[in-house]
């Protein structure tokens, strides 16, 4: 119990010492009037780069404690997206600072726990109502306002991790993936651990992916984490993974856990350069698989570019041209694909058609674009070559 109280106080202090609540570093804030909770809730939203230009529908990552974790989450997702480790996605952070214990904790049934002075001093046990708010109001609101897919993930830390695990057990179809980071599973004498073991035995456990992690916590948090991970490991459930970060504390584990948790839940997304180089059929199959898995209408243009580059450097120019053309069919606004296609036509001796595509790439970007000079120089050099 003391562990819960200390964790709550420390996280509250951390929140108060962070950036001003009105300052959003990445993204924006908005509010949602909830009839379920009978209050107005503050949300933090981060949209993928070029959201207004693509027309794509995106997966959604929901998370609690946005008042403390929004900047970390947004920057982590942005970095992993640019590294092509995960698909671009919409972030929806829920500010839980006002009634954090109430929102994120289930009802307590154990009489000894309920009689503890701390429980008598706080408002707790609203997890069911908070989950109903997310399911019946928040998700429909986000789906209506933004271009989303049906693929969605929830993440929570500490009491948020407890809530994530609670939702995983009690609303198994609400999310496709869950992250429970340093979850306070000692709550109510490990009642959720007992419930999970029962679902494992009855084979009624959610088929959604679950990523569990913790730092160097001991006490009830550490013991309950060990109990649940051992229960999962005993039956080798593929959809569940766990990871410990012994050099991180209860607070500092947030960054590492989200980095690795996201790459775990979206492990089907990446395609390495070596895999891309295996051929057009391999890349197209991967594109179709990720579209089905994550319920999206887009892929990464980098995969076909990698294939084209591999074939170009091996001087298999016709194969490279085919790869770049296929990429342009999927990404018609990719100026760089037109440039690479032009480069390969030039290497293959098809100079006039190469010039046409260099000029196309150049026309697609304005004077401030990073590749503007490169495209202009390629045109000038090829025109000089054509004169000779």
Secondary structure as UniProt FT lines:
FT   HELIX           2..16
FT   TURN            21..22
FT   STRAND          28..34
FT   TURN            35..38
FT   STRAND          39..46
FT   TURN            49..50
FT   HELIX           51..54
FT   STRAND          58..63
FT   HELIX           66..82
FT   TURN            83..84
FT   STRAND          89..94
FT   HELIX           100..104
FT   HELIX           111..114
FT   HELIX           117..121
FT   HELIX           127..133
FT   HELIX           134..138
FT   HELIX           139..145
FT   STRAND          148..157
FT   HELIX           159..170
FT   TURN            172..174
FT   STRAND          177..181
FT   TURN            185..186
FT   HELIX           187..202
FT   STRAND          209..214
FT   HELIX           219..235
FT   TURN            238..239
FT   STRAND          240..244
FT   TURN            246..247
FT   TURN            250..252
FT   HELIX           253..265
FT   TURN            266..268
FT   HELIX           273..276
FT   TURN            277..278
FT   HELIX           280..294
FT   HELIX           301..313
FT   TURN            314..315
FT   HELIX           317..330
FT   TURN            332..333
FT   HELIX           335..347
FT   TURN            348..349
FT   HELIX           351..363
FT   TURN            367..368
FT   TURN            370..371
FT   HELIX           372..387
//
